């Protein structure tokens, strides 16, 4: 009897706002634009792509393409999606591991 497998979808595990926030934080820590776009897509699927489409004015197919992690969405699209999901983009100074000087 062959082993039956199921496709893994991380959106199924984002049932709370805390889980979503932690997921987005983890996905954005390395600064990889594809990881961030894909994570926003997962959150969008968890919350409902139709609602996001209405809130952003972007079509569902455009959102799926932009948030697949394989596309190259414009920065404005990512910012618009983050805003519609209740988040803002934030730039944080990288910690300089070799320096002990404090940032003023």
C-alpha positions in Angstrom: 0.0 0.0 0.0 1.6 3.3 -1.0 2.1 6.1 1.5 -0.5 8.8 1.2 0.8 12.3 1.5 -0.8 15.7 1.7 0.5 19.0 0.5 1.8 21.2 3.3 0.2 24.7 3.5 1.6 26.9 6.3 -1.5 29.1 6.0 -3.4 26.4 7.8 -1.3 27.0 11.0 -1.9 30.8 11.1 -5.0 30.8 13.2 -4.2 33.7 15.4 -2.8 37.2 15.1 0.1 36.3 17.3 1.0 33.4 15.0 0.8 35.6 11.9 3.0 38.3 13.5 5.6 35.7 14.5 5.5 34.1 11.0 6.0 37.5 9.3 8.8 38.4 11.7 10.7 35.2 11.1 10.2 35.5 7.3 11.6 39.0 7.3 14.6 38.5 9.4 17.0 37.7 6.6 15.8 40.6 4.5 15.2 38.3 1.5 12.5 40.0 -0.6 11.2 36.7 -2.0 10.7 35.3 1.5 8.8 38.4 2.6 6.6 38.3 -0.5 5.9 34.6 0.0 5.1 35.1 3.7 2.7 37.9 2.9 1.1 35.6 0.4 0.7 32.8 3.0 -0.9 35.3 5.4 -3.2 36.6 2.7 -4.4 33.0 2.0 -4.9 32.5 5.7 -7.0 35.6 6.0 -8.7 35.4 2.6 -7.3 36.5 -0.7 -10.7 38.0 -1.8 -10.7 40.4 1.1 -7.2 41.5 0.4 -8.0 42.0 -3.3 -10.9 44.3 -2.3 -8.7 46.2 0.2 -5.8 46.8 -2.1 -7.6 47.2 -5.4 -5.4 44.5 -7.0 -6.9 41.5 -8.7 -6.6 38.1 -7.1 -4.4 36.7 -10.0 -2.1 39.7 -9.6 -1.8 39.1 -5.9 -1.1 35.4 -6.3 1.6 36.3 -8.8 3.2 39.1 -6.7 3.1 37.1 -3.5 4.2 33.7 -4.8 7.9 34.4 -3.9 8.8 33.6 -7.5 7.7 36.9 -8.9 9.3 40.3 -8.6 6.6 42.6 -7.1 7.1 46.3 -7.0 7.9 47.7 -3.6 4.7 49.7 -3.6 2.7 46.5 -4.0 4.4 44.9 -1.0 3.8 48.1 1.0 0.1 48.1 -0.1 -0.4 44.5 0.8 1.3 44.9 4.2 -0.8 47.9 5.0 -4.0 46.1 4.0 -3.0 43.2 6.3 -2.5 45.6 9.1 1.3 45.8 9.1 3.8 48.4 8.1 7.3 48.0 6.7 10.0 49.0 9.1 13.7 49.3 8.5 16.0 48.3 11.4 19.7 49.0 11.7 21.7 45.8 11.5 23.7 45.0 14.6 27.4 45.4 13.9 29.0 42.3 15.5 32.5 43.7 15.5 31.7 47.1 17.0 30.8 48.0 20.6 29.9 51.6 19.7 26.3 52.6 20.5 24.1 54.2 17.9 23.1 57.7 18.9 
